[in-house]
Amino acid sequence: MAVPKKRTTKSSRNQRRMHIYLKTPATTTCIKCGKPVLGHTVCKNCGFYKGVEVIDVMKKLTKKEQKQKSKEIENQETEKKTNDSLSMEGLSK
């Protein structure tokens, strides 16, 4: 059986373990709704991937939830339009 020749100090042990931790996943924002999304995945909020609708999110919801979701999407689109018009590019045109 292998026996260590000398004791490993706390400092050496902790320096070795310094890089062993969980890293937060890199997220991007959805083009359609602006929510954070993992890279190369479909947005769970709106069902879009690279500007194309892949999943019909409204189909799975009840009528009450569909109304609420459609209002949220409309509000987000109007906010996005107002923010775009106030950008430097919009003002320069």
C-alpha positions in Angstrom: 0.0 0.0 0.0 1.3 3.5 -0.9 2.2 5.7 2.0 2.8 9.5 1.6 6.4 10.5 2.2 5.3 13.8 3.9 2.1 15.4 5.0 0.2 17.6 2.6 -0.3 21.0 4.1 -3.7 22.7 4.2 -2.4 25.3 1.8 -1.3 22.8 -0.8 -4.5 20.9 -0.5 -6.6 24.0 -0.8 -4.6 25.3 -3.8 -5.2 22.0 -5.6 -9.0 22.2 -4.9 -9.3 25.9 -5.8 -10.7 25.2 -9.2 -13.2 22.5 -8.1 -16.5 24.3 -8.0 -19.7 24.7 -9.9 -19.7 27.3 -12.7 -22.8 29.3 -13.7 -24.0 28.4 -17.2 -23.5 31.0 -19.9 -26.9 32.4 -21.0 -28.0 34.6 -23.8 -31.1 36.6 -24.3 -34.0 35.5 -26.5 -34.4 37.5 -29.6 -38.2 37.5 -29.5 -39.0 37.9 -25.8 -35.7 39.0 -24.1 -35.7 36.3 -21.4 -32.4 34.5 -20.5 -31.9 31.3 -22.5 -29.1 28.7 -22.6 -27.2 28.7 -25.8 -28.4 26.6 -28.8 -31.8 25.8 -27.1 -35.4 26.8 -27.7 -36.8 29.5 -25.5 -39.2 28.0 -23.0 -41.1 31.3 -22.7 -42.0 31.9 -26.4 -40.9 28.7 -28.3 -38.6 30.5 -30.7 -35.1 29.4 -31.8 -33.0 31.7 -34.1 -36.1 33.8 -34.9 -38.2 30.8 -36.0 -41.1 29.4 -34.0 -40.2 25.8 -33.2 -42.7 25.0 -30.4 -46.3 26.4 -30.2 -46.3 27.4 -26.5 -49.9 28.6 -26.6 -51.2 25.2 -27.6 -50.3 23.6 -24.3 -52.0 26.3 -22.2 -55.6 26.7 -21.1 -57.7 29.6 -22.5 -57.2 31.8 -19.4 -53.4 31.2 -19.5 -53.4 31.8 -23.3 -55.0 35.3 -22.9 -52.5 36.2 -20.1 -49.5 35.0 -22.1 -50.6 36.8 -25.3 -50.9 40.1 -23.3 -47.4 39.6 -21.8 -46.0 39.1 -25.3 -47.7 42.1 -26.7 -46.5 44.3 -23.8 -42.9 43.0 -24.3 -43.0 43.8 -28.0 -44.3 47.4 -27.4 -41.6 48.0 -24.8 -39.0 46.7 -27.2 -40.2 49.0 -30.0 -40.1 52.1 -27.7 -36.6 51.2 -26.5 -35.4 50.7 -30.1 -36.7 54.1 -31.1 -34.8 55.8 -28.3 -31.4 54.1 -29.1 -28.5 56.1 -30.8 -29.2 54.4 -34.1 -32.9 55.4 -34.0 -32.0 59.0 -33.0 -29.4 59.4 -35.7 -31.9 58.4 -38.4 
